[in-house]
Amino acid sequence: MTTPAGNDSLATHRFGVQLGGVTVESVQEISGLVVDQSVVDVPGVTETGQPFIKKQPGGFKGGEVVITRGFDKSPDLSNWINQTLNQGAVDAARQHITINFMDTQGNTVRTVDLMNAWASKWEGPSLKAGDTAAATERVTITFEEIQVK
């Protein structure tokens, strides 16, 4: 049996991140991409008096993703993080973040958009004398809406 041509799953190592139109460099990992919707329980009774609960979709929930990246000299992400964590300017910091999934040639074929996103947590690199690991930072990004395209 042969598999259909052109239906390969996308590899998880080909991706890019845009923050308000600026490319975020040195990204190593993105975790927590989840679309979540509330479920509303609607109780009622049938015409014969039997109780039931109907479940229906409620409002969408915002969420969080964690971006791990190399701790480098690039100031763009650090400046954005400082708007919320150090300056308290959440309204000014809210940005649209796009995560691009790419094919083997580097063409964007799918996207995930995070709307009204802002940095809610920053974790710096672990430092250890004699260690040869690359320094990384982790940023928790809180968003109000997610669109998977």
Disulfide bonds with the S-S distance in Angstrom:
none
